[in-house]
Amino acid sequence: MLGNGEHSPKIKSNRQKWEAFQKAARKIQEEYTAYVICDYESPVNFTISNGKLILTGEPVWCYVHCNKAVTDSVESILRQQVKARKEELYEKETGSSHRSDDYHQVNARVCQKLLKEFTEAYIEKRRADLIDSFPEVKRLHILKQYSSKMTALIRRYRDMNAEVYDALTTTMRYAAFFRWVKSMSPLSIQMLLDSYSYTDPVGILKTPSILVVSE
């Protein structure tokens, strides 16, 4: 979807750059847990020119890897939680009116209840909460060298999706700027947020065009 001032992408050229990027990225691939697009060790500067706020600074792809000891501990806790809940449900089932049921029937009902409780969404959230409970210095390791290489690579091939690259750059800059404002004057940020509570939504906005590519 094209916004104001955006141009239709050159599909063939973009795809060639994307394939070249993928080929280069595979050569330096390392194991990582997650990455954040941010301004880590890449300062964002701002000036005022003719009444306009000018922000500069390039985004960084900061890759992090979770300590294996932490992930192993988290998985162990999750297994113990599931096991304890299974034993609790089994005890309730065998102590209920289904005493004539055989083991397989009881086990089937227990497993059904476990699947309803321990959904994929629940497990992911529980896993994230457990990881967050560990001190940051123990749970995460920033892959500085890999982050530097991938950032340089993405910048080199930014034209594979220039509009998105520019959009995330703008978002990163404003995030850094407002984080600085908040550190300098928390009251100003709160007043800004409060002012939006009195603003009515402008309604549904439609972008000027939609690009459909048929392969």
C-alpha positions in Angstrom: 0.0 0.0 0.0 1.5 3.3 -1.1 1.4 6.3 1.2 1.8 10.0 0.4 5.0 10.6 -1.6 5.8 6.9 -2.0 6.5 5.4 -5.4 5.6 2.0 -6.9 8.5 -0.4 -6.2 10.5 -2.0 -9.0 9.5 -5.6 -8.4 12.3 -7.3 -10.5 15.1 -5.1 -9.1 13.8 -5.5 -5.5 13.6 -9.3 -5.9 17.2 -9.4 -7.2 18.4 -7.3 -4.2 16.4 -9.6 -1.8 18.0 -12.7 -3.2 21.5 -11.1 -3.1 20.8 -10.1 0.5 19.7 -13.7 1.5 22.8 -15.2 -0.1 25.1 -12.8 1.7 23.2 -13.3 5.0 23.6 -17.0 4.9 27.4 -16.7 4.8 27.4 -14.9 8.2 24.4 -16.6 9.8 24.6 -17.1 13.6 22.2 -18.6 16.1 20.1 -15.9 17.8 16.9 -15.7 19.8 15.5 -12.3 18.7 16.4 -9.0 17.3 15.3 -5.4 17.9 15.4 -2.5 15.4 16.6 0.4 17.5 19.3 3.0 18.0 21.6 0.9 20.1 25.1 2.6 20.1 23.8 4.7 17.1 22.9 8.1 18.4 19.9 10.0 17.0 20.4 13.8 16.8 17.9 16.5 16.3 17.8 20.1 15.3 15.2 22.8 14.6 15.2 24.3 11.1 12.6 26.9 10.0 10.2 25.7 12.6 10.6 22.0 11.7 12.1 19.2 13.7 14.9 17.5 11.9 16.0 14.0 13.1 19.1 12.1 11.9 20.4 8.7 12.7 20.3 5.2 11.1 18.6 2.1 12.6 20.6 -0.8 14.1 19.5 -4.4 14.0 20.5 -5.6 17.5 20.5 -9.4 17.7 20.4 -11.1 21.1 20.8 -14.7 22.2 19.3 -16.1 25.3 21.6 -18.0 27.6 21.2 -21.7 27.1 21.3 -22.3 30.9 18.3 -19.9 31.2 16.3 -21.5 28.4 17.0 -25.0 29.7 15.8 -23.9 33.2 12.7 -22.4 31.7 11.8 -25.5 29.7 12.4 -27.6 32.9 10.0 -25.3 34.8 7.4 -25.6 32.1 7.6 -29.4 32.0 7.2 -29.6 35.8 4.2 -27.3 35.6 2.5 -29.5 33.0 3.4 -32.6 35.0 2.0 -31.2 38.2 -1.2 -30.1 36.5 -1.6 -33.5 34.8 -1.3 -35.3 38.2 -3.8 -32.9 39.7 -6.3 -33.5 36.9 -5.8 -37.2 37.0 -6.4 -37.2 40.8 -9.7 -35.3 40.2 -10.8 -37.7 37.5 -10.1 -40.9 39.4 -11.8 -39.4 42.5 -15.0 -38.5 40.6 -17.9 -40.6 39.5 -16.0 -42.1 36.6 -14.5 -44.9 38.8 -15.6 -47.5 36.3 -13.7 -45.9 33.4 -10.4 -47.5 32.4 -7.0 -45.8 32.4 -7.2 -44.9 28.7 -10.6 -43.1 29.1 -9.4 -41.1 32.1 -6.1 -40.3 30.4 -7.9 -39.1 27.3 -10.0 -36.7 29.3 -7.0 -35.4 31.2 -5.0 -34.8 28.0 -8.0 -32.9 26.5 -8.1 -30.6 29.5 -4.3 -30.1 29.4 -4.5 -29.1 25.7 -7.2 -26.6 26.4 -5.2 -25.0 29.3 -1.7 -25.2 27.9 -2.4 -23.6 24.5 0.5 -22.4 22.3 -0.3 -18.8 23.2 -0.3 -19.6 26.9 3.0 -21.5 26.7 4.7 -18.7 24.7 3.6 -16.1 27.2 4.5 -18.2 30.2 7.9 -18.9 28.6 8.5 -15.1 28.1 7.4 -14.3 31.6 9.8 -16.9 33.0 12.7 -15.6 31.0 12.0 -12.1 32.1 12.1 -13.2 35.7 15.9 -13.8 35.3 18.3 -10.9 35.7 19.0 -9.4 32.3 22.8 -10.0 32.6 22.1 -13.7 32.9 19.4 -14.2 30.3 20.5 -12.2 27.3 23.7 -11.8 25.4 24.0 -9.1 22.7 25.7 -10.4 19.6 27.6 -7.2 18.8 29.7 -8.4 15.9 26.8 -10.2 14.3 24.5 -7.2 14.8 27.1 -5.0 13.2 27.5 -7.3 10.2 23.7 -7.7 9.6 23.1 -3.9 10.1 25.7 -3.1 7.4 24.2 -5.8 5.1 20.6 -4.5 5.5 21.8 -0.9 4.9 23.6 -2.1 1.8 20.5 -3.8 0.4 18.0 -1.3 1.8 16.5 -0.8 -1.7 15.1 -4.3 -1.6 12.3 -2.6 0.3 13.2 1.1 0.5 9.7 2.3 1.6 9.6 0.0 4.6 13.3 0.8 5.5 12.5 4.5 5.5 9.3 4.0 7.5 11.1 2.0 10.3 14.0 4.6 10.3 11.4 7.3 10.9 9.8 5.3 13.7 13.2 4.6 15.3 14.1 8.2 15.3 10.9 9.4 16.8 11.1 6.7 19.5 14.6 7.8 20.4 13.5 11.5 20.4 10.5 11.0 22.7 12.5 8.7 25.0 15.0 11.6 25.4 12.1 14.1 26.0 10.7 11.7 28.6 14.0 11.5 30.4 14.3 15.3 30.5 10.7 16.1 31.3 8.3 13.3 32.2 5.6 15.8 32.8 5.7 17.1 29.2 5.2 13.5 27.9 2.3 13.0 30.2 0.7 16.2 29.1 1.1 15.2 25.5 -0.5 11.8 26.1 -3.3 13.4 28.1 -4.0 15.8 25.2 -4.8 12.9 22.9 -7.6 11.7 25.1 -9.6 14.7 24.0 -8.9 14.1 20.3 -11.5 12.3 18.2 -10.3 9.8 15.6 -10.3 11.0 12.0 -12.1 8.0 10.8 -11.1 5.4 8.3 -8.3 6.5 6.0 -7.5 4.9 2.7 -4.1 4.9 1.1 -3.9 6.2 -2.5 -3.3 2.9 -4.1 -2.8 -0.8 -3.7 -0.2 -2.7 -5.7 -1.1 -6.2 -6.7 1.6 -8.4 -8.3 0.5 -11.5 -10.2 3.2 -14.1 -10.5 
